[in-house]
Amino acid sequence: MSVVVPAHNSARTLGACLDSVYAQTCRIHEVIVVDDGSTDRTAEVAQGYPCTLIRSDGNRGVSAARNAGIAAATGEILFFLDSDEALTPDSVASALEILGADPECGCVHGVIAPDPLFDDGPVEHYKVLHAYWWRARGAGEVETAFFAQAAVPRRVFDELGGFDERLRDSEDLEFSDRLAPHYRIVLTDRIVALHDEEHRLWPLLAETFRRALLLVPALVSARRGGRKNLTANSPASVAAAALLLAALPLAPWYPLLPVAGLLAFCAANTGLLRFVARHRGPGFVPFFTGVHLLTHAALLTGAALGALRMLGGAAAGRRRTPRETRDTAVHR
């Protein structure tokens, strides 16, 4: 098992991440930290551990960092761990056991713990609670892989190639498109990582919006391939949020419409809100619900813009002559 840790300006969390790797209950063959153009003390922190440190010129993105780790690794299995996460002690052993029992499994990945790596406030608690909920509910054989904490046999990369270095977001979905037709993907709650999530509201919403720009193209690609991607929110939740947001401008004339929309949104998230109440107490539920609705607004806005861009690109492609299409392909 080679553990690959891509890191960019991760001095705050990298020590906790590496401590968790060296505290695993099974033997680790090697640990590789890829410093992706950090400007803080990331490299200095890594040098305090018996790991291999690779330093890249400039910030090339997580896909390039993972590919550099793959190229340097000598293990038969690669375990990818983001530098802002810390594993529970038996996570690597569980990954080895699952892969060893299923030769057709090309990736096993885990869940985010319901408590953060470092407690930075209520927004972060919202994020980890939601992340744990939707991933734990989806445990089993899936068609989407997430590589923040994931183990992959080397033969998979020998066959399919590495991560798409043009992508800084949704690289997981692109690799899943290539992986799922050939190998089984398993999501398990036996691999658990505490995550240092975003703790500020506006950056959280901005990240949600940015990731949602690629949501519709990803869903269309999965559907064409006959696959169903894992999603963080149910269609009922997204639809209820859309209805609620559409009803808000009508509130002066129809005040009950937003109330009905809010009730529908809460009903669509009943299981999630009950989980939040059990884990953090009933008093946290109103705050959680408000942030959850705001993230849905960012999601819907980003997805709508991404769909418009996709349609615009498709329309532009239809207007090209065959010669223009060939010339574009050559220049790419």
KOLKOLPA-969187 format. One line per 8 residues: number of its first residue (from 1); their letters; for each residue x, y, z of C-alpha. Coordinates in steps of 0.2 Angstrom, whole numbers. Example, Ala and Ser with C-alpha at 12.3 -4.5 7.8 and 13.67 -1.06 7.14 Angstrom:
BEGIN
1> AS> 62:-22:39; 68:-5:36
! end
This chain:
BEGIN
1> MSVVVPAH> 0:0:0; 7:17:-6; -2:32:2; -2:47:-9; -6:64:-1; -8:79:-13; -5:95:-3; -7:113:-7
9> NSARTLGA> -5:126:7; -9:112:19; 3:117:34; -12:118:46; -19:100:43; -5:90:35; 3:85:52; -14:78:58
17> CLDSVYAQ> -16:69:41; 1:61:42; -1:56:60; -16:47:56; -7:38:42; 7:32:53; -5:27:66; -14:14:55
25> TCRIHEVI> -16:-4:61; -8:-11:46; 9:-9:38; 11:5:26; 24:2:12; 27:20:8; 20:38:10; 21:51:-4
33> VVDDGSTD> 17:69:-1; 15:79:-17; 18:98:-13; 8:106:-26; 16:123:-27; 13:128:-9; 18:145:-2; 16:141:16
41> RTAEVAQG> 25:128:27; 18:112:19; 35:106:13; 43:109:30; 29:99:39; 31:85:27; 50:84:30; 46:81:48
49> YPCTLIRS> 40:63:44; 48:48:35; 39:51:19; 44:54:1; 41:73:-3; 38:78:-21; 38:97:-25; 30:103:-41
57> DGNRGVSA> 33:120:-50; 17:130:-47; 0:125:-42; -5:113:-55; -21:106:-47; -26:90:-37; -26:79:-53; -8:83:-58
65> ARNAGIAA> -3:80:-40; -11:63:-39; -3:58:-55; 14:63:-49; 11:52:-34; 5:38:-45; 21:39:-55; 32:39:-40
73> ATGEILFF> 23:25:-30; 30:7:-30; 15:-1:-21; 3:-13:-29; -11:-3:-21; -12:16:-20; -22:25:-6; -26:43:-10
81> LDSDEALT> -29:54:5; -32:73:4; -21:83:15; -35:91:25; -41:74:31; -36:61:45; -41:43:44; -48:32:58
89> PDSVASAL> -34:19:63; -41:4:53; -46:13:37; -32:6:27; -33:-11:33; -52:-11:29; -48:-5:11; -35:-19:9
97> EILGADPE> -48:-32:15; -61:-26:4; -50:-26:-12; -42:-42:-7; -59:-51:-6; -65:-44:-23; -53:-44:-38; -66:-35:-49
105> CGCVHGVI> -66:-20:-37; -56:-6:-45; -59:7:-31; -65:7:-13; -68:24:-5; -75:30:11; -85:42:21; -83:59:30
113> APDPLFDD> -84:58:49; -99:68:56; -87:78:66; -74:89:59; -55:87:60; -54:104:69; -69:113:76; -71:130:67
121> GPVEHYKV> -89:133:70; -107:130:65; -105:131:46; -91:118:46; -103:107:57; -116:109:44; -104:103:30; -98:88:39
129> LHAYWWRA> -115:82:45; -122:83:27; -107:75:19; -108:60:31; -126:58:29; -127:56:10; -111:46:9; -116:34:23
137> RGAGEVET> -133:32:15; -126:27:-1; -114:14:6; -112:-2:-5; -108:-4:-24; -109:12:-33; -105:20:-49; -96:35:-43
145> AFFAQAAV> -79:36:-35; -73:50:-24; -54:50:-21; -52:61:-5; -50:44:4; -49:30:-8; -39:14:-13; -36:9:-31
153> PRRVFDEL> -25:-6:-37; -11:0:-48; -17:-10:-63; -32:1:-64; -21:16:-69; -10:5:-80; -26:1:-90; -36:17:-89
161> GGFDERLR> -23:31:-87; -22:44:-73; -33:59:-68; -37:72:-81; -25:86:-77; -36:99:-86; -49:98:-72; -48:106:-55
169> DSEDLEFS> -66:101:-50; -76:86:-54; -60:76:-58; -68:62:-48; -83:61:-60; -73:61:-75; -62:46:-69; -78:37:-63
177> DRLAPHYR> -84:38:-81; -69:28:-87; -68:17:-71; -86:11:-69; -88:2:-86; -73:-10:-82; -73:-12:-63; -84:-12:-47
185> IVLTDRIV> -83:3:-36; -87:1:-18; -92:15:-5; -89:9:13; -92:16:30; -77:6:36; -65:19:29; -68:35:38
193> ALHDEEHR> -59:52:38; -61:67:48; -61:82:37; -56:100:40; -71:108:30; -74:126:24; -81:135:40; -86:152:31
201> LWPLLAET> -103:153:23; -99:164:8; -84:153:2; -95:137:5; -108:144:-6; -96:150:-19; -88:132:-19; -105:124:-21
209> FRRALLLV> -109:136:-36; -93:132:-44; -95:113:-43; -113:114:-49; -107:122:-65; -102:105:-71; -116:95:-63; -128:95:-78
217> PALVSARR> -114:89:-90; -109:76:-78; -126:69:-76; -129:69:-95; -113:60:-97; -117:47:-84; -135:44:-92; -127:42:-109
225> GGRKNLTA> -116:28:-101; -131:20:-92; -124:25:-75; -131:34:-60; -120:46:-51; -120:48:-32; -128:64:-28; -127:74:-11
233> NSPASVAA> -146:80:-12; -161:70:-17; -172:76:-32; -186:79:-20; -175:91:-10; -169:101:-25; -187:102:-32; -194:108:-15
241> AALLLAAL> -180:121:-14; -183:127:-32; -202:129:-28; -198:138:-12; -186:150:-20; -198:153:-35; -212:157:-22; -202:170:-12
249> PLAPWYPL> -206:185:-24; -224:181:-23; -225:181:-4; -233:199:-3; -248:192:-13; -248:174:-8; -239:173:9; -243:154:12
257> LPVAGLLA> -234:149:-4; -216:151:4; -222:143:20; -228:128:10; -212:128:0; -202:127:17; -213:113:24; -210:103:8
265> FCAANTGL> -191:107:9; -191:100:27; -202:85:22; -189:81:8; -175:81:21; -184:73:36; -171:59:38; -156:71:37
273> LRFVARHR> -164:84:49; -168:69:62; -150:64:60; -144:82:64; -155:83:79; -148:67:86; -130:71:83; -130:90:87
281> GPGFVPFF> -146:93:96; -163:100:91; -157:118:93; -145:116:79; -158:111:66; -165:128:61; -147:134:58; -143:118:48
289> TGVHLLTH> -160:120:38; -156:138:33; -138:134:27; -145:119:18; -157:130:9; -144:143:4; -133:129:-3; -147:123:-13
297> AALLTGAA> -149:140:-20; -131:141:-25; -132:123:-32; -148:128:-43; -140:144:-49; -123:135:-54; -132:120:-62; -143:132:-72
305> LGALRMLG> -129:142:-78; -119:126:-82; -134:119:-92; -135:136:-102; -116:135:-106; -118:117:-112; -132:121:-123; -123:136:-130
313> GAAAGRRR> -108:125:-133; -119:112:-142; -127:125:-153; -110:132:-158; -104:115:-162; -119:112:-173; -115:128:-183; -97:123:-187
321> TPRETRDT> -93:116:-204; -85:99:-204; -68:107:-209; -69:119:-193; -73:104:-182; -58:95:-189; -47:110:-187; -52:112:-169
329> AVHR> -49:94:-165; -31:96:-172; -27:112:-162; -33:103:-146
! end
